[in-house]
Amino acid sequence: MEIVVKVCFFLAALLAVVYSLLVLVTGKGDAMSGGGGIRTTFKGKASFDDIISRVTLGVGIAFMVMVLAIDVIQNRFIK
């Protein structure tokens, strides 16, 4: 089980780096915009801001899931 924790920790650290780089490179306005604002069109192509917002949301959720998995594994299986 400790190998699983180490793999989860590595993935969580990688996701944290990706998230940080995403926010730093795109700027706070693009990455943290929240997605479904006025700028979205009904049946149009998603803009760069919309794509970055969705990617940022996905990476953030994946990071939280990995950290939660590490916590659950460590509390239930490693004593």
A tleap script that builds the chain and sets N, CA, C and O, in Angstrom:
source leaprc.protein.ff14SB
mol = sequence {
  NMET GLU ILE VAL VAL LYS VAL CYS PHE PHE
  LEU ALA ALA LEU LEU ALA VAL VAL TYR SER
  LEU LEU VAL LEU VAL THR GLY LYS GLY ASP
  ALA MET SER GLY GLY GLY GLY ILE ARG THR
  THR PHE LYS GLY LYS ALA SER PHE ASP ASP
  ILE ILE SER ARG VAL THR LEU GLY VAL GLY
  ILE ALA PHE MET VAL MET VAL LEU ALA ILE
  ASP VAL ILE GLN ASN ARG PHE ILE CLYS
}
set mol.1.N position { 0.800 -1.206 0.000 }
set mol.1.CA position { 0.000 0.000 0.000 }
set mol.1.C position { 0.840 1.267 0.000 }
set mol.1.O position { 0.400 2.311 -0.481 }
set mol.2.N position { 2.038 1.174 0.536 }
set mol.2.CA position { 2.875 2.367 0.566 }
set mol.2.C position { 3.297 2.793 -0.833 }
set mol.2.O position { 3.528 3.976 -1.083 }
set mol.3.N position { 3.398 1.835 -1.739 }
set mol.3.CA position { 3.723 2.171 -3.126 }
set mol.3.C position { 2.582 2.964 -3.757 }
set mol.3.O position { 2.817 3.907 -4.512 }
set mol.4.N position { 1.351 2.579 -3.446 }
set mol.4.CA position { 0.188 3.296 -3.972 }
set mol.4.C position { 0.166 4.723 -3.445 }
set mol.4.O position { -0.148 5.658 -4.181 }
set mol.5.N position { 0.499 4.889 -2.173 }
set mol.5.CA position { 0.543 6.232 -1.584 }
set mol.5.C position { 1.626 7.072 -2.255 }
set mol.5.O position { 1.417 8.252 -2.536 }
set mol.6.N position { 2.778 6.463 -2.512 }
set mol.6.CA position { 3.862 7.207 -3.160 }
set mol.6.C position { 3.485 7.609 -4.579 }
set mol.6.O position { 3.797 8.718 -5.013 }
set mol.7.N position { 2.817 6.718 -5.304 }
set mol.7.CA position { 2.365 7.047 -6.659 }
set mol.7.C position { 1.326 8.161 -6.613 }
set mol.7.O position { 1.389 9.096 -7.411 }
set mol.8.N position { 0.369 8.071 -5.687 }
set mol.8.CA position { -0.650 9.112 -5.542 }
set mol.8.C position { -0.011 10.449 -5.161 }
set mol.8.O position { -0.408 11.502 -5.661 }
set mol.9.N position { 0.978 10.396 -4.273 }
set mol.9.CA position { 1.656 11.625 -3.877 }
set mol.9.C position { 2.391 12.245 -5.053 }
set mol.9.O position { 2.358 13.463 -5.230 }
set mol.10.N position { 3.063 11.412 -5.869 }
set mol.10.CA position { 3.755 11.917 -7.050 }
set mol.10.C position { 2.769 12.556 -8.022 }
set mol.10.O position { 3.033 13.633 -8.556 }
set mol.11.N position { 1.634 11.898 -8.256 }
set mol.11.CA position { 0.633 12.454 -9.170 }
set mol.11.C position { 0.043 13.756 -8.629 }
set mol.11.O position { -0.201 14.692 -9.389 }
set mol.12.N position { -0.187 13.814 -7.307 }
set mol.12.CA position { -0.717 15.038 -6.704 }
set mol.12.C position { 0.290 16.182 -6.838 }
set mol.12.O position { -0.093 17.318 -7.114 }
set mol.13.N position { 1.569 15.883 -6.644 }
set mol.13.CA position { 2.596 16.918 -6.797 }
set mol.13.C position { 2.681 17.380 -8.250 }
set mol.13.O position { 2.842 18.571 -8.517 }
set mol.14.N position { 2.575 16.447 -9.178 }
set mol.14.CA position { 2.595 16.798 -10.598 }
set mol.14.C position { 1.394 17.664 -10.965 }
set mol.14.O position { 1.532 18.634 -11.710 }
set mol.15.N position { 0.223 17.320 -10.448 }
set mol.15.CA position { -0.972 18.120 -10.706 }
set mol.15.C position { -0.840 19.521 -10.102 }
set mol.15.O position { -1.289 20.500 -10.698 }
set mol.16.N position { -0.227 19.613 -8.927 }
set mol.16.CA position { -0.031 20.920 -8.295 }
set mol.16.C position { 0.891 21.798 -9.142 }
set mol.16.O position { 0.656 22.998 -9.283 }
set mol.17.N position { 1.938 21.197 -9.701 }
set mol.17.CA position { 2.855 21.955 -10.552 }
set mol.17.C position { 2.146 22.403 -11.831 }
set mol.17.O position { 2.292 23.548 -12.260 }
set mol.18.N position { 1.377 21.494 -12.437 }
set mol.18.CA position { 0.640 21.836 -13.657 }
set mol.18.C position { -0.358 22.960 -13.384 }
set mol.18.O position { -0.480 23.895 -14.175 }
set mol.19.N position { -1.061 22.864 -12.272 }
set mol.19.CA position { -2.036 23.890 -11.908 }
set mol.19.C position { -1.354 25.244 -11.705 }
set mol.19.O position { -1.833 26.273 -12.180 }
set mol.20.N position { -0.230 25.223 -10.991 }
set mol.20.CA position { 0.496 26.474 -10.740 }
set mol.20.C position { 0.997 27.093 -12.036 }
set mol.20.O position { 0.862 28.298 -12.245 }
set mol.21.N position { 1.573 26.272 -12.905 }
set mol.21.CA position { 2.053 26.783 -14.180 }
set mol.21.C position { 0.916 27.307 -15.044 }
set mol.21.O position { 1.059 28.323 -15.725 }
set mol.22.N position { -0.207 26.611 -15.012 }
set mol.22.CA position { -1.366 27.036 -15.789 }
set mol.22.C position { -1.842 28.413 -15.348 }
set mol.22.O position { -2.162 29.259 -16.183 }
set mol.23.N position { -1.888 28.636 -14.061 }
set mol.23.CA position { -2.335 29.928 -13.537 }
set mol.23.C position { -1.291 31.011 -13.804 }
set mol.23.O position { -1.640 32.139 -14.154 }
set mol.24.N position { -0.019 30.674 -13.641 }
set mol.24.CA position { 1.029 31.680 -13.849 }
set mol.24.C position { 1.186 32.055 -15.319 }
set mol.24.O position { 1.397 33.228 -15.630 }
set mol.25.N position { 1.089 31.097 -16.220 }
set mol.25.CA position { 1.314 31.365 -17.633 }
set mol.25.C position { 0.128 32.090 -18.263 }
set mol.25.O position { 0.314 33.027 -19.039 }
set mol.26.N position { -1.085 31.663 -17.933 }
set mol.26.CA position { -2.258 32.255 -18.574 }
set mol.26.C position { -2.729 33.523 -17.884 }
set mol.26.O position { -3.498 34.283 -18.472 }
set mol.27.N position { -2.309 33.767 -16.699 }
set mol.27.CA position { -2.767 34.938 -15.962 }
set mol.27.C position { -3.998 34.600 -15.152 }
set mol.27.O position { -4.775 33.721 -15.526 }
set mol.28.N position { -4.173 35.281 -14.064 }
set mol.28.CA position { -5.268 34.968 -13.149 }
set mol.28.C position { -6.632 35.180 -13.785 }
set mol.28.O position { -7.568 34.445 -13.472 }
set mol.29.N position { -6.771 36.129 -14.639 }
set mol.29.CA position { -8.059 36.414 -15.255 }
set mol.29.C position { -8.551 35.285 -16.143 }
set mol.29.O position { -9.747 34.994 -16.161 }
set mol.30.N position { -7.652 34.640 -16.881 }
set mol.30.CA position { -8.054 33.570 -17.778 }
set mol.30.C position { -8.306 32.268 -17.032 }
set mol.30.O position { -9.334 31.624 -17.235 }
set mol.31.N position { -7.382 31.883 -16.178 }
set mol.31.CA position { -7.451 30.568 -15.551 }
set mol.31.C position { -8.506 30.500 -14.451 }
set mol.31.O position { -9.103 29.445 -14.236 }
set mol.32.N position { -8.739 31.584 -13.768 }
set mol.32.CA position { -9.628 31.555 -12.613 }
set mol.32.C position { -10.963 32.238 -12.896 }
set mol.32.O position { -11.608 32.732 -11.972 }
set mol.33.N position { -11.375 32.274 -14.130 }
set mol.33.CA position { -12.535 33.087 -14.490 }
set mol.33.C position { -13.868 32.441 -14.141 }
set mol.33.O position { -14.867 33.152 -14.034 }
set mol.34.N position { -13.928 31.151 -13.963 }
set mol.34.CA position { -15.181 30.541 -13.574 }
set mol.34.C position { -15.992 29.971 -14.708 }
set mol.34.O position { -16.992 29.304 -14.443 }
set mol.35.N position { -15.638 30.181 -15.918 }
set mol.35.CA position { -16.278 29.478 -17.034 }
set mol.35.C position { -17.512 30.113 -17.608 }
set mol.35.O position { -17.411 30.911 -18.540 }
set mol.36.N position { -18.667 29.791 -17.090 }
set mol.36.CA position { -19.908 30.130 -17.769 }
set mol.36.C position { -20.375 31.547 -17.581 }
set mol.36.O position { -21.405 31.782 -16.948 }
set mol.37.N position { -19.654 32.477 -18.106 }
set mol.37.CA position { -20.045 33.875 -17.998 }
set mol.37.C position { -20.785 34.347 -19.232 }
set mol.37.O position { -21.308 33.539 -19.999 }
set mol.38.N position { -20.828 35.635 -19.419 }
set mol.38.CA position { -21.527 36.245 -20.540 }
set mol.38.C position { -20.793 35.992 -21.858 }
set mol.38.O position { -21.412 35.985 -22.921 }
set mol.39.N position { -19.483 35.788 -21.792 }
set mol.39.CA position { -18.705 35.673 -23.018 }
set mol.39.C position { -18.935 34.378 -23.788 }
set mol.39.O position { -18.488 34.270 -24.931 }
set mol.40.N position { -19.614 33.393 -23.206 }
set mol.40.CA position { -19.855 32.145 -23.921 }
set mol.40.C position { -20.997 32.333 -24.905 }
set mol.40.O position { -21.940 33.079 -24.640 }
set mol.41.N position { -20.909 31.656 -26.038 }
set mol.41.CA position { -21.954 31.737 -27.042 }
set mol.41.C position { -22.804 30.480 -26.997 }
set mol.41.O position { -22.385 29.459 -26.452 }
set mol.42.N position { -23.991 30.553 -27.564 }
set mol.42.CA position { -24.934 29.445 -27.454 }
set mol.42.C position { -24.453 28.209 -28.202 }
set mol.42.O position { -24.312 27.151 -27.589 }
set mol.43.N position { -24.198 28.303 -29.497 }
set mol.43.CA position { -23.738 27.153 -30.257 }
set mol.43.C position { -22.408 27.425 -30.944 }
set mol.43.O position { -22.077 26.797 -31.949 }
set mol.44.N position { -21.660 28.354 -30.401 }
set mol.44.CA position { -20.390 28.706 -31.016 }
set mol.44.C position { -19.250 27.875 -30.462 }
set mol.44.O position { -19.419 27.100 -29.521 }
set mol.45.N position { -18.096 28.052 -31.058 }
set mol.45.CA position { -16.895 27.370 -30.615 }
set mol.45.C position { -16.432 27.982 -29.300 }
set mol.45.O position { -16.519 29.194 -29.101 }
set mol.46.N position { -15.938 27.130 -28.405 }
set mol.46.CA position { -15.460 27.608 -27.114 }
set mol.46.C position { -14.215 28.471 -27.307 }
set mol.46.O position { -13.332 28.137 -28.096 }
set mol.47.N position { -14.159 29.568 -26.587 }
set mol.47.CA position { -13.011 30.463 -26.704 }
set mol.47.C position { -11.838 29.910 -25.890 }
set mol.47.O position { -11.986 28.946 -25.139 }
set mol.48.N position { -10.686 30.533 -26.052 }
set mol.48.CA position { -9.495 30.134 -25.303 }
set mol.48.C position { -9.730 30.261 -23.806 }
set mol.48.O position { -9.291 29.408 -23.035 }
set mol.49.N position { -10.416 31.311 -23.390 }
set mol.49.CA position { -10.704 31.511 -21.969 }
set mol.49.C position { -11.568 30.388 -21.419 }
set mol.49.O position { -11.343 29.917 -20.304 }
set mol.50.N position { -12.561 29.956 -22.198 }
set mol.50.CA position { -13.426 28.867 -21.756 }
set mol.50.C position { -12.655 27.558 -21.623 }
set mol.50.O position { -12.859 26.804 -20.672 }
set mol.51.N position { -11.783 27.298 -22.566 }
set mol.51.CA position { -10.992 26.062 -22.526 }
set mol.51.C position { -10.049 26.071 -21.325 }
set mol.51.O position { -9.948 25.077 -20.607 }
set mol.52.N position { -9.364 27.183 -21.108 }
set mol.52.CA position { -8.438 27.292 -19.976 }
set mol.52.C position { -9.197 27.166 -18.658 }
set mol.52.O position { -8.704 26.543 -17.718 }
set mol.53.N position { -10.374 27.742 -18.585 }
set mol.53.CA position { -11.175 27.650 -17.373 }
set mol.53.C position { -11.572 26.204 -17.081 }
set mol.53.O position { -11.522 25.767 -15.931 }
set mol.54.N position { -11.964 25.466 -18.107 }
set mol.54.CA position { -12.339 24.057 -17.916 }
set mol.54.C position { -11.147 23.197 -17.539 }
set mol.54.O position { -11.257 22.314 -16.689 }
set mol.55.N position { -10.005 23.450 -18.170 }
set mol.55.CA position { -8.798 22.688 -17.837 }
set mol.55.C position { -8.377 22.965 -16.395 }
set mol.55.O position { -8.015 22.047 -15.659 }
set mol.56.N position { -8.428 24.222 -16.003 }
set mol.56.CA position { -8.074 24.588 -14.632 }
set mol.56.C position { -9.009 23.926 -13.632 }
set mol.56.O position { -8.561 23.428 -12.600 }
set mol.57.N position { -10.280 23.917 -13.924 }
set mol.57.CA position { -11.245 23.260 -13.045 }
set mol.57.C position { -10.967 21.758 -12.956 }
set mol.57.O position { -11.003 21.185 -11.867 }
set mol.58.N position { -10.694 21.130 -14.079 }
set mol.58.CA position { -10.409 19.694 -14.095 }
set mol.58.C position { -9.150 19.338 -13.326 }
set mol.58.O position { -9.132 18.359 -12.581 }
set mol.59.N position { -8.095 20.127 -13.502 }
set mol.59.CA position { -6.846 19.865 -12.787 }
set mol.59.C position { -7.036 20.081 -11.286 }
set mol.59.O position { -6.500 19.322 -10.479 }
set mol.60.N position { -7.783 21.096 -10.912 }
set mol.60.CA position { -8.058 21.343 -9.493 }
set mol.60.C position { -8.845 20.216 -8.856 }
set mol.60.O position { -8.542 19.802 -7.738 }
set mol.61.N position { -9.846 19.718 -9.550 }
set mol.61.CA position { -10.642 18.604 -9.026 }
set mol.61.C position { -9.795 17.344 -8.931 }
set mol.61.O position { -9.883 16.610 -7.946 }
set mol.62.N position { -8.975 17.088 -9.944 }
set mol.62.CA position { -8.095 15.908 -9.922 }
set mol.62.C position { -7.113 15.988 -8.755 }
set mol.62.O position { -6.838 14.977 -8.108 }
set mol.63.N position { -6.585 17.176 -8.482 }
set mol.63.CA position { -5.677 17.349 -7.347 }
set mol.63.C position { -6.384 17.047 -6.030 }
set mol.63.O position { -5.838 16.351 -5.174 }
set mol.64.N position { -7.579 17.563 -5.872 }
set mol.64.CA position { -8.318 17.310 -4.628 }
set mol.64.C position { -8.639 15.828 -4.454 }
set mol.64.O position { -8.583 15.315 -3.336 }
set mol.65.N position { -8.971 15.141 -5.530 }
set mol.65.CA position { -9.257 13.702 -5.463 }
set mol.65.C position { -7.999 12.939 -5.062 }
set mol.65.O position { -8.067 12.013 -4.253 }
set mol.66.N position { -6.851 13.319 -5.621 }
set mol.66.CA position { -5.610 12.627 -5.281 }
set mol.66.C position { -5.248 12.831 -3.819 }
set mol.66.O position { -4.843 11.882 -3.149 }
set mol.67.N position { -5.385 14.044 -3.316 }
set mol.67.CA position { -5.074 14.318 -1.916 }
set mol.67.C position { -6.038 13.559 -0.997 }
set mol.67.O position { -5.625 13.035 0.038 }
set mol.68.N position { -7.305 13.499 -1.369 }
set mol.68.CA position { -8.276 12.741 -0.592 }
set mol.68.C position { -7.956 11.249 -0.609 }
set mol.68.O position { -8.091 10.576 0.413 }
set mol.69.N position { -7.533 10.729 -1.756 }
set mol.69.CA position { -7.161 9.314 -1.854 }
set mol.69.C position { -5.955 9.012 -0.971 }
set mol.69.O position { -5.919 7.979 -0.303 }
set mol.70.N position { -4.974 9.901 -0.963 }
set mol.70.CA position { -3.812 9.712 -0.090 }
set mol.70.C position { -4.236 9.663 1.360 }
set mol.70.O position { -3.782 8.801 2.113 }
set mol.71.N position { -5.098 10.575 1.758 }
set mol.71.CA position { -5.562 10.623 3.140 }
set mol.71.C position { -6.326 9.363 3.527 }
set mol.71.O position { -6.094 8.802 4.598 }
set mol.72.N position { -7.232 8.914 2.666 }
set mol.72.CA position { -8.023 7.719 2.970 }
set mol.72.C position { -7.124 6.486 3.069 }
set mol.72.O position { -7.261 5.689 3.997 }
set mol.73.N position { -6.215 6.331 2.121 }
set mol.73.CA position { -5.322 5.165 2.147 }
set mol.73.C position { -4.438 5.161 3.381 }
set mol.73.O position { -4.256 4.121 4.015 }
set mol.74.N position { -3.897 6.303 3.722 }
set mol.74.CA position { -3.034 6.357 4.889 }
set mol.74.C position { -3.785 6.115 6.186 }
set mol.74.O position { -3.247 5.476 7.090 }
set mol.75.N position { -5.007 6.604 6.303 }
set mol.75.CA position { -5.761 6.425 7.544 }
set mol.75.C position { -6.363 5.033 7.691 }
set mol.75.O position { -6.531 4.554 8.813 }
set mol.76.N position { -6.689 4.380 6.589 }
set mol.76.CA position { -7.339 3.074 6.692 }
set mol.76.C position { -6.384 1.894 6.613 }
set mol.76.O position { -6.601 0.875 7.268 }
set mol.77.N position { -5.324 2.024 5.813 }
set mol.77.CA position { -4.509 0.854 5.525 }
set mol.77.C position { -3.107 0.901 6.120 }
set mol.77.O position { -2.507 -0.149 6.345 }
set mol.78.N position { -2.582 2.064 6.376 }
set mol.78.CA position { -1.226 2.176 6.925 }
set mol.78.C position { -1.335 2.621 8.366 }
set mol.78.O position { -1.934 3.651 8.676 }
set mol.79.N position { -0.748 1.829 9.236 }
set mol.79.CA position { -0.832 2.146 10.664 }
set mol.79.C position { 0.527 2.315 11.258 }
set mol.79.O position { 0.650 2.585 12.453 }
savepdb mol mol.pdb
quit
